[in-house]
Amino acid sequence: MSKSSIRVKNCADNDASADDRAPYTISRRGFLGGSALVVLPVICGGCTNTPTVKVVDLPAVANQTISFPLADFPELDKAGGSIVGKASGYANPIVIARVTDTSFAALDAICTHMNCTVSYNALGMELECPCHGSTYELDGSVIGGPAPRPLTPFTAQSDGTTLTITLR
């Protein structure tokens, strides 16, 4: 059996015989690390592109309440409108929805499955997680999983011009 060599253009040290070149080796750690960079995004299905919900600033918590003029948030002018807001003094965002002309719902906006921020779906009158599809009633109870626990609801009252959310 005779050896044959192939000359490849632009390769360094092309004149060396196959016996003179060290074989390409890769460590197990290098192989697994390199494989993970290729395989994990496929398995994850784009987990790094987690959908985001716009979060607005709310007034700070004072005496376990958040109070603000409805005029400051035109999204809450009509039934079906909603916002997700963050108030200094409370760790998580809060989803606030105007359910009818006279009633509001306010809940902790962090999904109990993987901590994504939920938003209000006025058509279904439910809260939805954009990450994995969990859905919640306006009282926080789980309609559809994978969420394992309900959202924390808050009391929301309005006098027609001001909305007051009482945290528990």
C-alpha positions in Angstrom: 0.0 0.0 0.0 1.5 3.3 -1.0 1.0 6.7 0.7 -0.4 9.5 -1.3 -0.4 13.1 -0.3 -2.6 15.8 -1.4 -1.4 19.3 -1.8 -3.8 21.9 -0.5 -3.4 25.6 -1.4 -2.8 28.1 1.4 -2.2 25.5 4.1 0.7 26.2 6.5 3.5 23.7 6.4 2.0 21.8 3.4 5.4 20.2 2.5 5.4 18.1 5.7 4.4 14.5 5.3 1.3 13.2 7.0 3.5 11.3 9.5 5.3 14.6 10.5 2.1 16.4 11.4 0.5 15.9 14.9 -3.0 14.5 14.8 -5.7 16.9 15.7 -6.8 16.2 19.3 -9.6 17.6 21.4 -10.2 17.1 25.0 -13.5 15.8 26.3 -14.1 19.1 28.0 -13.5 21.0 24.8 -15.7 18.6 22.8 -18.6 18.9 25.3 -18.2 22.7 25.6 -18.2 23.2 21.9 -21.1 20.8 21.4 -23.1 22.6 24.1 -22.8 25.9 22.1 -24.4 24.2 19.1 -26.9 21.9 20.8 -28.3 24.1 23.7 -29.9 26.8 21.5 -31.6 24.1 19.4 -32.9 22.3 22.5 -33.9 25.6 24.2 -35.8 26.7 21.1 -34.7 30.3 21.3 -34.9 30.7 25.1 -32.6 33.7 24.9 -35.2 35.6 23.0 -37.7 35.7 25.9 -40.6 38.0 25.0 -40.7 41.1 27.1 -43.6 43.2 28.4 -43.2 47.0 28.6 -43.0 48.1 32.2 -43.8 51.7 33.2 -42.9 53.5 36.4 -45.5 53.7 39.2 -45.5 56.0 42.2 -43.6 54.6 45.2 -45.3 52.4 47.8 -46.5 54.3 50.9 -48.2 52.6 53.8 -48.7 49.4 51.7 -50.5 51.3 49.0 -49.8 52.7 45.6 -52.0 55.6 44.6 -52.0 57.7 41.4 -54.3 59.8 39.3 -55.8 57.8 36.4 -55.1 60.7 34.1 -51.4 59.8 34.4 -52.0 56.5 32.6 -54.3 57.0 29.6 -54.1 53.3 28.9 -56.5 52.9 31.9 -59.1 55.3 30.5 -61.3 52.6 29.1 -62.4 49.1 30.0 -59.9 46.7 28.5 -56.9 49.0 29.0 -54.0 47.8 31.1 -50.4 48.6 32.2 -47.6 46.7 33.8 -45.8 49.0 36.3 -43.0 48.9 38.8 -43.3 50.8 42.1 -40.3 51.6 44.3 -41.0 49.7 47.6 -42.4 46.5 45.9 -40.0 44.0 44.4 -42.0 42.9 41.4 -43.9 44.5 38.6 -47.7 44.8 39.0 -50.2 44.3 36.2 -53.2 46.7 36.4 -56.2 46.2 34.2 -59.4 48.2 33.8 -61.9 45.4 33.7 -65.1 47.5 33.4 -65.9 51.2 33.6 -65.9 51.0 37.4 -63.7 48.1 38.3 -59.9 47.4 38.2 -57.8 44.3 38.8 -54.2 44.5 40.1 -51.9 41.5 40.5 -48.2 40.6 40.9 -47.1 40.4 37.3 -44.4 37.7 37.8 -45.4 34.3 36.4 -45.0 31.5 39.0 -43.6 29.1 36.4 -40.3 30.8 35.2 -40.6 34.4 36.4 -41.6 36.0 33.1 -43.8 39.1 33.2 -47.4 38.5 32.4 -49.8 40.9 30.6 -53.5 41.4 30.4 -55.5 40.0 27.5 -58.7 42.1 27.4 -60.4 39.9 24.8 -60.1 36.8 27.1 -60.2 38.8 30.3 -57.2 36.9 31.5 -53.5 37.3 32.2 -51.1 35.6 29.9 -47.4 34.7 30.2 -45.7 35.3 26.9 -42.9 32.8 27.7 -44.5 29.5 28.1 -48.3 30.1 27.8 -49.5 30.1 31.4 -52.8 31.8 31.8 -54.5 33.2 34.9 -57.9 34.5 36.0 -58.2 38.1 37.2 -58.2 36.8 40.8 -54.8 35.2 40.1 -55.9 31.6 39.9 -54.2 29.4 37.2 -56.3 28.6 34.2 -53.7 26.8 32.2 -50.2 25.7 33.0 -47.3 25.1 33.3 -47.7 27.7 36.1 -47.8 25.8 39.4 -49.2 28.5 41.7 -51.6 31.5 41.4 -50.5 35.1 41.1 -50.9 37.3 44.1 -53.9 39.6 43.7 -54.2 43.1 45.3 -57.2 45.3 46.1 -57.7 48.0 43.5 -60.2 50.8 44.1 -61.0 53.9 42.2 -63.0 57.0 43.1 -63.2 57.9 39.4 -60.0 60.0 39.3 -57.5 58.2 41.5 -56.6 54.5 41.6 -55.4 53.0 44.9 -53.8 49.6 45.0 -53.5 48.0 48.4 -50.6 45.5 48.7 -50.9 42.5 51.0 
